[in-house]
Amino acid sequence: MESSRIAVLMTCHNRKDTTLSCLQGLFEQLLVNDIDVRVYLVDAGSIDGTVEAVRKQFPEVNVILRDNSVFWGGGMRVAFEEAIKYPYDYYLWLNDDTKLLPEAIKTLLQTVREISEKERRDCIVVGSTRDPQNGLRTYGGMVRPNRWRPFLFHPVEPSDRPQPCDTMNGNCVLIPRSIALSVGNISPEFTHVIGDIDYGLRARALGFSIWCAPGFVGLCARNRRPRWTDPNLPLRERLKILHTPKGLPPREWVAFVRRHVGRCWLLYWLKLQMRVLFPKLWIWLGKQNMQEKEEDEG
């Protein structure tokens, strides 16, 4: 395997042990030949000793300090903006709650080189994660099975070979420099959510392919269902949560749908309002979608 320089982009906030575990898994990678890894970690105002612990245990990590207003999107943008100044071959998005398996980076590099050689153009490669308790897939690549439902994404279950995707979760994503320069940074419209999905769709719109790497590359528990969709909460509470950065701020959703469906954006804005007003209906529709998916695969 040829030599490569990889910039690892991360952001963290007040989960010291989780962040340290992620870095431990990263630096324990079974790499071959000359793989140079440099970490850009944005700390979003942690007060639990994360920065001090990282600097002590992993002094080679480039820690960038910001306040707690940056969240995932903002933190990753800062890391990306700093790393892109230097001619790395690849930029690896890595969530700090993801514990990489020993050959994760090796698998990602092998996949990107295999596909790029076949397509004669660089591609993005997504790593799938599984739950450490039940072993089920949690995050990774996604496909859009129906062009008439542009925001209905089905997860790609990893197999023993690379699989094409339409977009991805941002937990573990390897992006070649040529694509990073073409697509640019994570969009500033998105504070915490959607920025990864948006990035994948932007890359696809520019003609770049996205592939899910074979097998699993890491362990990561699934986040619980967004609380603004919880039918057990009062409507006022759901609306309050919706407008927080970790909810789905309507202005950010509007920016997303206008970018990716154009003049039909109002329809999808209305669907967001319906989802928060009638969460039980949306849960039922989600079950119907899963049943359709299972029937299609059967």
C-alpha positions, 0 to 999 in steps of 0.5 A: 500500500502506498504512503498517505497523509491523512488528516483526522477531523474530530470535535468533542464536548464534555465526554472525556472518556469517550473521546480518549477511547476514540483516540486510543482506537485511532492510534492503535490502527494496524497500518502498513507502510508509511501512513501519516495520521494527524488529528485535528480535534476541536474541543467545544468548551469542555469543562470535564478535563477533556483538553487536559487529558488529551494533551497528556495522553496524546500530545501529538493531537492538534487541539483547537479550542472553541466555545460550546456554540459550535456543536458538531457542524461548527466544530467539524467545519473548524477542523476541516478549515484548518486541515485543508490548509495543508496538502493531505491526501485524505480527510477522515471525519471521525465522531468521538463516540466511534471506536475504530476496529484495528484495520479500519483505516486500512480498509477505508484506504483499500476501498477508496483506491480500488474504486478510484482506480476502477472509476478513474476518479476519486470517490468518498468512502463511508465506514459502517459502525455497529452497536457494541451490545447487539452488533447491529448496524448503527451508522454508515452509508445510505441509499435513496430507493425512490426518486419521488421521495428524495429524503427517504433514505435506507441504510446500507447494510455492509457486506463483503464488498463495497456498495454504492451510496447516495449519501452518508452519516458522518461518523467515519468518512474518508474524503480524498483531497480532490473532492474536499477541494471541489465540494468544500467544507461542511455547510455553515447553514447546519449547526449540528444535524443534516450537515453530513447528509447535505455534504454527501448529496452535494458531492453526488450532485458534482458527479462524485460517487460514494461507497460503503466500505466492506464490513464494519470499521467501528463500534458506535451506539445508536442515538435515541429517537429525536425527542421532538418526535416523542409523542409522550411529550407535550406539543410545547416541549416538542416545539421547543426541542425542535428549535434547538441545535440538536433538534431540527431547526426549521430554518436549517431544514428549509435551507436543506430542502431548498438546496436539494428539491428546489421549488418543492421545498415548501411541501417538505417544510410542511411535512416537518410541521406535521411530524412535530404536530402528529408524531404518532402518525410519523412513527406509524408511517416509519413502520410502513416504510420499513415493511416496504423495505423488507418486502422489496429485499425479500 
